[in-house]
Amino acid sequence: MQPSEAEPGPQVCLDDSRWSLAHSQMSASIVVFDHPFFVAPDVTGAFVLRDVPPGRYTIVGWHERIGERSQPIDVASGESVNVALSLPVEEPR
């Protein structure tokens, strides 16, 4: 895969020429953000994003097998926000 000259911002090129059908479960995902606010959930699915400035945001959860789920949130100064964002993963058959 080659970087696009038409798209500005950070880009990642992956050489997939050595990809093997025998090892298709061995993969990696690289996600590039243009902000410092990201976190991986713990084993219970809980997460905390600290020091988020007040404002209206869209929080996005992502999983490699099901894609994205998102919802808008409002962060008030000095307040916590509880988010219930579900990424239901079904085991392959």
C-alpha positions in Angstrom: 0.0 0.0 0.0 1.3 3.5 -0.9 0.5 6.8 0.9 -1.9 9.0 -0.9 -0.4 12.3 -2.0 -4.0 13.8 -2.0 -4.6 13.2 1.7 -2.9 15.5 4.2 -1.8 14.4 7.7 0.0 11.4 9.2 -0.1 8.3 7.1 1.2 4.7 7.5 2.3 2.4 4.7 2.1 -1.3 5.3 3.9 -3.8 3.0 1.4 -6.7 2.8 3.4 -8.6 0.1 4.4 -11.3 2.7 0.9 -11.8 4.0 0.2 -15.5 4.5 -3.2 -17.3 4.3 -1.7 -19.9 6.8 -1.3 -17.1 9.4 -4.2 -14.8 8.7 -4.9 -14.6 12.5 -1.6 -12.8 12.9 -2.4 -9.3 12.1 -2.0 -5.8 13.5 -3.9 -2.5 13.3 -2.4 0.9 13.4 -4.6 3.8 14.3 -3.3 7.4 13.9 -5.0 10.2 15.9 -4.7 14.0 15.5 -5.3 14.5 19.2 -4.0 13.0 22.5 -7.3 11.6 23.7 -7.4 7.8 23.3 -7.5 4.8 25.6 -7.8 1.0 25.5 -10.5 -0.4 27.9 -9.6 -2.7 30.7 -10.8 -6.4 30.8 -14.2 -5.2 32.0 -14.6 -2.7 29.2 -14.2 0.3 31.5 -12.1 3.2 30.5 -11.2 6.7 31.7 -10.1 9.7 29.5 -8.6 12.3 31.8 -8.1 16.1 31.2 -10.6 16.4 28.3 -11.4 20.1 27.8 -15.0 21.2 28.1 -16.9 20.9 24.8 -19.0 18.8 22.6 -17.3 15.7 21.2 -18.0 12.4 19.4 -16.7 9.4 21.2 -15.8 6.5 19.0 -15.2 2.9 19.9 -13.5 0.6 17.4 -13.0 -3.1 17.1 -11.1 -4.9 14.3 -14.0 -7.3 13.5 -17.1 -5.0 13.8 -15.8 -1.6 13.1 -16.9 1.7 14.8 -19.7 2.7 17.1 -20.0 6.4 18.1 -22.1 8.8 20.1 -22.0 12.5 20.9 -21.0 13.6 24.4 -20.9 17.0 26.2 -18.1 17.5 28.6 -18.7 20.3 31.2 -15.9 21.9 33.1 -15.0 19.9 36.3 -17.7 17.2 35.5 -17.4 13.5 34.7 -19.3 12.0 31.9 -20.5 8.4 31.9 -20.7 6.7 28.5 -22.4 3.5 27.6 -20.9 2.5 24.2 -21.4 -1.2 23.2 -19.2 -3.1 20.7 -20.9 -6.5 20.6 -18.5 -9.0 19.2 -19.8 -12.4 18.0 -17.4 -15.3 17.8 -16.9 -16.6 14.3 -18.6 -19.9 13.4 
